[in-house]
Amino acid sequence: MARILIIGAGGVSQVAVHKCAQASDVFTDICLASRTLSKCDKIAAQLKRPIRTAKVDADNVPQLVKLIKDFRPDVVLNVALPYQDLHIMDACLETGVNYVDTANYEPPDVAHFEYKWQWAYQERFKKKGILALLGSGFDPGVTNVYTAWALKKHFDTIETLDIIDANAGDHGQPFATNFNPEINIREVTAKGRYWEKGKWIETDPLSVKKTMDFPDGIGPKKIYLMFHEELESLTKNFAKKGLKRARFWMTFSDNYLKHLEVLQNVGMTRINPVKYNGQEIIPLQFLKALLPDPASLGPLTKGKTCIGCKIKGTAKDGRKREYYVYNICSHEESYKEVQSQAISYTTGVPAMIGAMLVATGVWKGAGVFNMEDFDPEPFMKKLNKYGLPWTEVFLK
Ligand code: NDP
């Protein structure tokens, strides 16, 4: 019996709201609030049970506080954009409500994300006796839980961790991003970074690549080394457990990279303002307005995603072990169930599960937590139950 306030009404929200509505035994009352009320109403109209909708500017703390006081949720699920994280955390602090999100804070004017801004809330959340769960999507999110699960069940020490995110789907568009284009392009065009023996090593954007053979008929795909936010918390938490190297890889098609290179070369991915016809515009935001809305890709996308962790280390019996745990998600099946493609599905389901574990007190505590801080077992069970089943392979 829990009340949930979901903020943001984009692609990820579409899935999270459907999944919370399906879990009516836990989420008895749902309020969906976002900047554009019509988007909330559109999602609400697809559901089999009534939910409340509201208009809120999540950058406006007093507005958020008013809504929270009025709805009285047990948990606030933030599936707006990373720019809103701190404002929503401030509103949760003021009202004493638990907080869950899927992406770490990013200042709007610098393409840079890290946990320091949200970790800085640790003492205030502790003092207030409330919990903030950070990064409850797939990556970050499930990938952190997979790593914690591997250590709990199969390894004495984890030495290397490779998180690999493959989207083998095809939407048939010349160029489109699978989630918010601005956030996606900022992430992809940033320098790569991986962690080895306690140090961060920087690489030029998308300059390190290799080919990996993916399971379930996906086959060989090129994967590119990138920095991804879960590396920050995982290296901090697992270095003391023997971790020596952690990397993140993602697939990109040659076509996606060709378009991105041209857009970058002509300055369309810049995030600093330029003057145009007496008006200031930010090229990347203008580009977002031109690109297909990720939500519109749902009915067009065919194929699968495969996201997982390859881990090497020492098993509990002292032998060397190599292990791969992953999920396969079908774009078409996701669309059939919740009218969204698999990228939103693989984020929206863990967002709901994280909120559920917090709302029901299965994951509890006071302070700011990353996913690997908690027992992975209940989360792993719920992944199987709510549509993201996982497979384990012992490679050695
Ligand atoms: P969308 O752009 O589709 O949706 C964002 C939503 O937030 C929109 O409805 C938007 O409103 C709303 N919003 C933006 N600013 C405000 C504001 N000031 N006040 C209220 N609402 C606001 O993004 P996605 O659904 O693709 O992504 C949602 C989040 O999920 C992002 O933080 C993204 O980084 C994260 N993510 C995490 C992943 C993971 O695996 N961990 C993977 C993919 C995404 P409007 O429609 O009016 O613009």
Residues whose N, C-alpha, C, O or C-beta is under 5 A from the ligand:
A	BS01	NDP	G8 A9 G10 G11 V12 S13 S34 R35 T36 K39 V56 D57 A58 D59 V79 A80 L81 P82 T102 A103 G137 F138 D139 P140 F179 N180 I183 T347
